[in-house]
Amino acid sequence: MSIKIKLLLILLLALLIRCWNINTLPSLNPDEAALGYNAYSLLKTGLDEHGVPWPIHFKSFGDYKPGGYVYLSLPFIKIFGLTPLAIRLPNLIFSVLTIFILYRLVLILTLDFRLSLLSSFVLTLSPWHIHFSRGAWESNTALFFILLGVYWFYSFAINLPAVRHGHKSYFLYLFPLPLVVSLYTYHSARIIVPVLFLILFFIHKSFFLNHKSKFLVSLLIAFFLTLPVFISFLKSGGTTRFSGIGMFSDTGPLSRSEELLNQHPGFTYLDRVIHNKRVLYFLSWGQKYLSHFDLNFLFLKGDEVPRSKNPDLGLLYLFELPLLLLGVYNLSKSKQKQLKQLTFSLLLISPLASSLTFQAPSALRSLPLTIPLTILVAYGFLSFKRPRLLIFLYLISFIYFADSYFIHAPKRYSFAWNTGFREIIPFVESQKPNYQNIFFTNHYDQPYILYLFFSKYPPRLLQSQIKLTPPDSFGFSTVSKIDNITFSIPDLIPPGSLVVDASDFQISSQSFKLYVK
């Protein structure tokens, strides 16, 4: 079987796994609904849900989402309408393209077709990558653009004979462009990409200096294209959002500093230095950073956030652990210098953005870690002497993962997956004329945006009445009322009101219960 046929089969398998039943599973979450509804609002009115024309950052719930994914989804919502499938299609497509670009990148770095195919195969079956491919996850889309930028750089750097003859020189001009797009797509890329850019520069310093004119032009293009996103971030309230989720929002190290100082009878200047809050925050950051390499996180338990995990599974298959260790050992001794430098650099920088937040380790924010881990596992696979056994283990492990993801996760994490909104919203919408007041539970996250999405609420009507509540401690706000629907249930309910309350899915197999007061 030819290399091209094998690659095509891998990509078709990746597409099948990622698109099966994607319109309904998982249930649409509020972030996806916000991305979709704002794209819908732009198509209908040229304004976002808050009445802002074509923003770079979308205010949404007060979290100021980067606008890249919203704009990428516009043609899909235009064609397919406001549906879960339409908002998820861009990420689905980019996730499969990520597998293809990884194949091309490993091939251009090593000229090893087998290692390239194995890398694409491992990523195809990766529980971590599959999970964030099946949904409108901006982090996964940003990962594609980061990888594409790296691939374009090496397409120029490694093909110097072709460049000298006038071919592929455009890659050096273009390679920053996908990296810039990633900055418009997901917050974490704004930490990872500049560090990655600096690492590429220092690793290939002589190469950049030998092509100064082309490099400076590409750098200037990237600078001017990046400028709007940072100006918008500073002006739109993005810094407020970061202060809500950043590591300094965790007051634990500050309290610990005071506690330790109070244990000294009469603390001295040296005591203040030793128990300085900055030192404790640095130690806290170090713990968060290293937690991304914790074996429990990677192989056994995964993320603590239910929306980002699968029941009783890690982010990688457990049998991949020896392959990973073997890959680290073999690659560190390998003469494939460029693959070694890039893989270990990505391994070190991928958790940076996640470690700067209070909630770490995070499978979502550290998603770029899938790339170096995939390469290392594939490298270990390459030197394993019983490949058929590994194929069998992948088959068994994938079946176990599929059972966990498709069968058990929707039941165990029904609350986190917002199960039931798709079915209840059309009924609530049909009852609006029949009741003066409808009270909808706020037990679930941001119910208003799911109502807007599934009812296809006219954006013009929303823009004339939308009002966010004051932000909470994490910087999030919500909308408490639209028309005669109040998204909370008061203690005193007016007679004749329709109430949509939360129900325990584990007991009743229903997310909601309805009654008239």
N, C-alpha and C positions, 0 to 999 in steps of 0.2 A: 504494500500500500504506500502510495507516494506521501511525501511530507505535507503537500497541500491538502490532500484528502483527509489526513489525520487532523490537521489544524481545523479544517472545515467541520469535521465531526465533533471536535471539542467545542467549537463555537456554537454549533447547533444544540449540543447538550446543554451548554451554558444558557442559551436562549430559552430552551424548554423548561429548565429548572426555575428560571427567574420569571417567566411569563405565565406559568400555569396558574390559573385561577387568580391572577393578580388584581382583577377588578373588585374582588370581594375579600381577599385574604392577603394580608391582615386587614382588619377594619380600618377605615380612614381615621387618622389621628388629627388633632386640631392644627398642628403645624402644617400638615399637608393641605388641610382644608383652607388655611389662611393663604398659602401659596396659590392654590387654585382659584379661590374666590377673588383675590386681588388681581390675578391675571384676567379673570372674567370681567371684573370691574373696569380694567384698562381697556379691554376690547369693546365694552359697551359704552363707556363714558370718557375714556382718556384720563381717568382719575383712579386712585386707589380707594380702598374702602373709607378712608378718612378725608377724601376729597383732594388729595395732593396729586398734581399732574406728573406722571412718569418719574417717580422718585428712584434714586439709587438705593436707598434703604427704605424698607416698608415698615411703618410704625407698628402695624399689626396689634399685638397685645402689649405694646410698649417694649418689645424686645428688639425692634429695629432690625428686621431680617435683611440680609444682603439681597439685592434685587436680581442677581444673575439668574437664579432658577426660575423666577417668575417670568422673566423675559424669554428664557429658553422654552417655556411651556406654552407661550402664546399661540404658536401655530397648531399645536396639538389640541388645545381647547377650542380654537377656531374651527377645527375640522371635526372633532369628536364631541364637542360640547363640554359642559361642566360635569365631568364624571371622574371617579377615582382612576380609571384607566388613563384618561387624558393627562392628568397631573403626574402620573407615575411613569408614563412612557419615556420622557426624556432620560430619567435616571436609569431605566431599564436598558435603553439603547447604549448609554454611555458605560454602563457596567460591563456589557458584552464587549464593547470597543476597548475597555481597559484591559481585558484579557488578551485581545489581539495586540495592543500596543506593548504589553509586557512581553509577549512572544517576540515581537520585533526588537525591543530594547535588548533583551538577553541575547538574541541572535547577533545583533550588531556589535555587542560587547565581547562575545565569545566565539562566534562562528560555529557554535555547537547546536545543531538542529535538535538533538535529543534533549539537551538541557532546556532549550527554548520551549519545546513541546511539553515537557514535564512541568515547567513553570506555569504554563497556561492551563494545563490539566489540574494542577494542585489548586490554583485560584478558582477554577470553575467549580470545584467541589468544596471550596472553603465555606464552612458555616458562617464565619464572620462576614465574608464578602456577599454571600447569598442573602443574608439577613438584611443588609443595607442596600441591596440591589432591588428588593421588592418593596418599593415605597418611594415617596418623593423625598429622599434623603439628600440634602444639599452636600453633605460631607463626601458622599460617594461620587457625586458629579464633579466636585472640586478635585477629588483624587484623580479622575481621568485627565483633567487639564494639567495637573501637576506632572503626571507621568508623561503626557504628550510633550510638554515643554522639555523635560529631560531627554526624551527620545529625539526630539528635533535637534537639541544641542549636540548629542553624540552622533547624529546623522551627519552633521557638519564636521565635527572634530575627528571622526574616524575615517571619513571618506576624503581625506586631503588630496589624493591623486585626482579624484573626480572634480574636486573644488578647483584645482589648478587649471583644469580644462574648462572651467566656467560652469560646471554642473554642481548643483546642491549648495552653492554659496548662499542662496537665499535662506537656508535653514538658520544661519547665524543671525540674520535680521529677524527671522520669525520666531525663534525659540522662546523669547520672552512673552510673546502674545498669549499662549495658553496659560502661562503662569499668571499673567495679569487677569485673565478671565477667572481663574480660581479665586483671586482676591475679591472679585465681585460676587462670588458664589457662596463662600462659607468663611465665617470668622477665623477658624483655626488656620486656614491657609495663610492668613496675614502674619502669623508667627513663623510658620514652617518655611514658606517660600523665600523670604529674605535670607534666612539662615542657609537654606539649600543653595541659593544663588551665591552666597559668600563661599561656601564650601567648594562649589564647582570652580569658582574663580581661583581659590588657593591651590586646589588640586591641579588645575590646568593653567596655572599662572603664565607660564611661558607661551602656551598656545594663545591665550588672550592677548598677550603683549605682541605676539607676532601678527595679530589681526586687529590691531588697535582701532583702525578706522571703522571697520565693520562692527566691532564690539561697541564702540562709543555711540554709533548710530542706533544700534539696537537698544542700548542702555537709555538713550534719550527718549526713544519711542516709548519704552516701558515706563519711564518716569512720568511723561506727560499723560499717558493712559491711566496710570495709577493715581495720579493727583486727585481726580474727582472723587474717588472712593474714600480717600482719607479725609478730604474736606467735608464730604457728606457725613462720614462717621462722627467727626468732631462736632458738627453742627446739629445733627439729627437726634442726638441723645444717646449715641452708641456708647459713649464713655460712661454714662449712667448705668446702662445695661451691664457693662463690664464690671463696674464697681459692685453690682449685685451678685455676680457669679464668680468674680475673681477670687484668688486665694486670700486676699486681704479682707474679704467679706466674712471669712471665718475668724471669729474673735477668740478661738481656742488658744493660739499661741500667745496672744496678748494677756489673756486670763492666766495662762500658765506662767508667764513672766512675772506677773504680780504675785502669784502664789509662791513661786520659788524665792523671790526677794523677801517676802514676808516671813519666810522660814529662817532668815538670817536675823539675829537679835538686833544688830545695828549695821545694816548693810553698807558696804564701802563702795568706792568707785569701781574697784575690781569686780565686786559682786554684780554691779550694774552691767559691766561689760560682759561677764559670763552669762548672765540671765537676760541679756538684751533681747527685746522683742524681735529685732531684726535677725538675730541669730536663730531664734526659735522659728521664725517664719521661713528662714533659709532651710533649716532642718525639716520643717514641714513640707517645703517644696521638694526636697530630696526624697522624702518618703513617698510623696505622690508620684514623682517621676519614676522611681524604682518599682513602685507597685504595678506598673504596666508590664513588668517582666516577671511578676509573681506567677508561679506555676498554677496556683488555684485560679487566678484570673484568666490565664490563657487556656488552660486545659480542663478545668473541672467545674468552676462556678460561673465564669463569665462576669458580665456587668451586674451591678446591684439594681440598676434601673430596669423594671420589668419590660418596658417597651424596647429595650436594647438587648434582650437576652432570650434564650430558649431554656425550657425546663430541664434541669439536671444535666446541663451540658456547658462546656467551655466554648471558647471562640475557635479553637483548633481541635482536631481529633486527637484523642489521647495517644494513639499509636504513633502520631507524628513527632512526639517528643524525642525519641531516640534518633529519628531522621533529622530533626532540627539540630541536635547536638552534634551529630555526625557531619551535618552540613557546615556548621560553624567551624569545626576542626579542619575539615578538608579545604574549605574556602580560604581559611586563614593561612594554610600552607600552600595554596595554589599560586601559580604564576600568572593567573588571569587578573592582572593588576587593576584594570578599570572596573571590572565587575566587583572585585573585592572592595575597592574604595567606595564605590557607589552604594553597595549593599550595606556595609557597616555604617556609612554616613547616614543613610536613611533609617537604619535601626536606632541610631542615637538621637536623631532629631525628631522622629515621628511622635514621641510622647510629649514634646515640649509644650504645645498649646494646651493639651489636656491637663498637664501638671500645674499649669498656672491658674486653674480654677479650683473652687472649693470641693468639687465633686470629682474625685479621681480615685481609682483609674476609671476612665470612660472609654468604652468600646467605640462610641460614636466619634468623639473628638480625636481619638488616636487611630482612626481607621487607616491612615497611610502606613501604619505598622504592618498591615497585611502584605505589602509588597516585599520588603526585605525578608520577612518570615517565610513567605511563599518561595522566594528564591533559595533560601537556606534549606528548607524542607526538600525542594526539588534537587538541590545539590547533594543532599544526603541520600535521596532516592536513587540518584544516578550511580552512586557507588555501592548500593545494596545489591547483593548477589542473587536475591530471589525476588525479582520484580513481580512475578505472578502472585506471590503471597501478598505483596503490597497492594496490588490491584484488587485482590479479594478483600483485604482489610478496608480499602476505600469503599468498596461496594457495601459491605456490612455496616460500616460507620455511617455512610450516607443514608442508608435505609433507616437507621436509628435516629439520625438527625431529622429526616423527613417526617418520621412519626412524631417526634417531639414538636417540630415547627408547625406542621399542618393539622395535627390532631389535638395535641395536648395544650399547646400554648394558647390557642383561642379560648379554651375553657379555663385554664388556670389564670391567665392574665386578661380576662375579659374586661376588667376595669381599666387596665392600662391601654388596652387595644380599642377602647370606646365601642365595644360591641353593642349593637342594637340601634344606634342612631339612624342608620340608613333606613330601617324599617319604621321607626317611630315618628320621624320628622314629617313624612307625607301625611300621616294621620293627624298630627297636631295642626298642620297647615290647613287641612280640610275642616277642622273644628273651629278655626279662628272666628268665623262669622256667627257661630252658635253660642259663644261665651263672651261675656264682658271682660273676664280676666282668665288668663291661663298662667299657671305657675309651673315652671319647669325646673327640676332639680339642678343645683349647681354642684352636686356631689361629684360629677365628672368634670374633667378639665375643659375649660373654655367652651361650654355648650353653645354659646351664641354663634360661633363661627361654623360649627357643624350644622346648625339650623340654617344659616345663610347659604351654605354650600348645597345641602340636599334639597332645600326649597327653591334654589336658584332665585333667591330674593333679588328684586330689581335694585341694582346699585344706586340709582338716582334717589330712590326712596330712602335707602340706608344713609346716604351721605347727608341728607337733610336732617337726620335725627340722631346719628351716632354720637355717643358720649362715653368716654372711658372712665372707669372708676380710678381713684388715686392708686398709684403703684404700691405693691406690697414690698416686703423687705428684699425680694429678689429682683425688683424692678418690673414685675408683671402687673398688667391691668386687665380689665375685662369690660364687657358691655353688659349692663344689668337689665336692660329692657329694650325690646323692639316691638313696636305697635302695642298690642294688648298682651304680649308674652313677657312675663317677668322671669328672669333666669335665677330664681331663688324661691324658696318656700318659706313664707313668714310664719310666725307662731299663730297669728290670727288671720285666718283665711276668710275672705268675704264669701257669704253664701252664694251658691250657684256657680262657683269657680271650678274649672277643670284643673286637676292637679296631676302632673307627670312626675312621679317620685322614683327614686332609685330602688332597685330590688337586688337581692344577693343572688348573683348568677350561679354560684356554686350550689345553692339550695334549690332555686326555682327554675334554672336554665333560662331566665329572663333578666334583662338589664333594667327593665322599667315596670312599674305598676301604675295603673291609671284609676282615678276615682273622681267623682264629683262631690264637692263639699256641700 
